[in-house]
Amino acid sequence: MRRVLPFVALLAAACTAAPSEAVPGGPSAAATTTTAATTTTAAPAELAPRRVRSAALPADALDRLGVAERGVDPDALRWQLPLPCAKPLTSGREVFGYHLNFNRQWKTSRFEFNHLVTWYRDRTGADAVAKTREMAESCQEYVYSTKEAGDQELRVTAPVDVPTPEGASAGYSYCEDNGTTHVCRALIAHDDMTSVLIVFSGTREQSLDLIAEMLPVTAELLAEA
């Protein structure tokens, strides 16, 4: 199996654009949380940090494969949403409005596995999935640019066949490659959130196999968040 190096570094270097500051006040609708002693009311934006973390796969999710979580990576917590076929240096906020991300990463010499959970202030998760579909199917190749690694031409394969799991309101999957490394992404939505599995590997088949196995688990977590 070929080692996953240049493309992973290129993609990871660019994924630091999502907002990391405190989430401002959200829509007027309130969410209510109840404990045994008291009942409190909070705006959706106040609950968002807890919800994105609760919808993420646990740190030991890939233990059975002998793969440990990569560890605390400040940049990983701000990985931006997928932006296929976007113009160079387009930000996630430009496309999706204000959102809050949480990301976990696992990495071996054979693959890199990422789970990105996102809450949206001004749109539904299904809206975000539809926008990603529109972007992914708008080109067959594009130039991906970062300040750190420069320009690289990526080929897009969209869509790819990954069933949307039960409980998700929308789903979409696509892959990209630079001729050496393949990255596949599967997005699912529930209410005002999305869950994205991102797998880098030497073959598209390996990336999609791991996504297909883990996607139902992430759907359950997203529905409960």
N, C-alpha and C positions, 0 to 999 in steps of 0.2 A: 504494500500500500504506500502511495506517495505521501510524504509529510506535508502538512498543511501549514505553510509559513507565510509567503509574501502577501497573498490575498487577504488572509486573516488580519495581518498587521495593517494593511491598507484600510480595510473596513473598520477595524476597531479604532484606528486613529481618528477617523472622521466622526465617530458616533459620540460626540460630547456636547451637542448643541441644545438639548432639551433643557428647560428651565430647572434650576435647582433651588431657587429661593422659596420662601414660604408661600403657600397658595393663598391668593387673595380671596375675598368673599365671593361665594358662588351665587347661583340663582336663588330667587326668593323662596322656592320650595324648601321645606325643612325635612330632615330625617330624624327620627326619634329612636333613641337607644334606651333600653330598660334594664336595670339591675334589680337585685332583690330588695335593695334599700331605697333607691331613688329612680326617678325617670328624668332624663335630660334631653334637651332638643339641640341639635347641631345642624349647621348648614352642610350640604354635600361636600363643599370644599374642605371643611374642617375634618370630615371623616375620610377624605381621599387618601392621605398618607397611610392610614391603617389598612384601608381596603386593598390598595395595590400590593402591600406586603402580604396580606392574608391570601391573596389570589396567586402568589408566586409558589412554584414548586419548592418543597423543603430542601434544605442543604444536602440531605442524604438521598435525594431522588435517584441518583445514578450509582449508589453504592453497590448494587447487584452486578454492575458492570466493572467494578473495581475503579471507579472514577470519582475522585473527591471534588468538592466544590473548589473553585479557583481561589476563593478567599475574598476578603473585603477589598474592593477595587473602587475608589471614589469615582473614577470615570465611568465605570460600569453602571453606577446608579443613575447616570444621566444619559444613557444610550438613547439616541433619538429614534423615532419611528422610521420604518422602512420608507424610502423615497425613490422607488424605481423610476428610471428615465427622467429624473428631475434635472434641472439646470445646475451647473456646478455651484456648490456651497449654498444651496437652498436649505432653509431651516424648517424643522418640523412645525414650529409655531406659525410660520407663513402659510403652511398648507392646512394645518389642523386646528389652529387657534390654541388657546391656553390649555396645557395638559401637564400631567404629573406622571413620571415614570418610576418603575422599580425594576431592576435587572439582577438576575443571578447567572453565573457562568461556571461551566465545567470544561476542562481542557485536558486532552491527552495528545500523544503523538499521532493518533489516528483521526481524531475529530475534535472540534470545539462545539459545545452545545450551550446555547443561551436561551433564557426565558425572560421576556420583556412584558411587563404588565403596565397598562396605561389607563388613566382616568382622564376624561375630557370634560371641561367645564361647559362648553357651548354646543356640543353635538352628541349624538349617540355613538356607541361603538359600531353599530351597523353602518352608520354614515362614514366612519373612518375606514371600514373594510371596503365599502363601495368606492371611495376615493382612491385607495391603494390599488384596487382592481383597474380602475380607469387609467391610472398612471402606468402600471405594469404592462398593460396592453396597448400603450401608445407608442411603443418603439420595440425594435428587436435588438438593438445595441445602443450604448451610450457611453460617454466619457465620464468616469467617476473621478472626482478631484478632491485632493486633500492638500493642505499646506505642508504636511509632513512627508507625504509620499508622491506628490505630484499627480499626474494624470494617468489613468489606465482605462482601456476599452473593455467594457463588460458586455457579454451577450445575455439576453433575457429569454427565458423560456416560460411562457405564461398563456393559460394557466397550466398547472400540473394537477394530476388526479390524487387529491387527498380528501376523503370524505369528511364533511362537517359533522362533528360529534353531536349527539343528542344533548339538548339543553342550550346550545349556542343559537343566537338569533341570526347570525351570518357567519360565513367562512370563506376564505380564499387562500390559495397557495401558489407560489411561483418560485423559480430558481434563476440564479445568475451564475456565470462562470467567466474566467479569464483564460480558459484553455488548460489550466493546471488544477486549480481549486474550484470546487463547486459550493455555493451557499444556497440553501433552500429556506424559504420562510413560509410558515403557515399561520394565518391570522384567524382568530375567532372573536366573536363579539357577544356581549351580554349587557343589556341596559346601557350605561354610560361608560363602559370599559371595554378594552380589548386585551387579548392575550396572544402573544406572538412567540412561536418557537423558531429559532434561528440555528441552523446546523451547517458548519463548514466541514468539508471532508474532501477526499480525493475523487469521489464519484457522486453523481447525483443520486444513484440508487441507495448508497449508504446513508446520505442525508435524509432522504425521504422515508427510509425504513425506520429510522430512529424517531422522526417526527410522527409517523403513523402510530407508533407504539405509545408515545407519551401524550399525544393530543387529547385523548379522552380524559386522562387524569387532569390536565389543565382546564378542561371544560367544566369539570365538577368543582374545582377550586374557584373558577370565575363565577359560576352561578351562585356560590355560597358567600361570595365577598360582599 
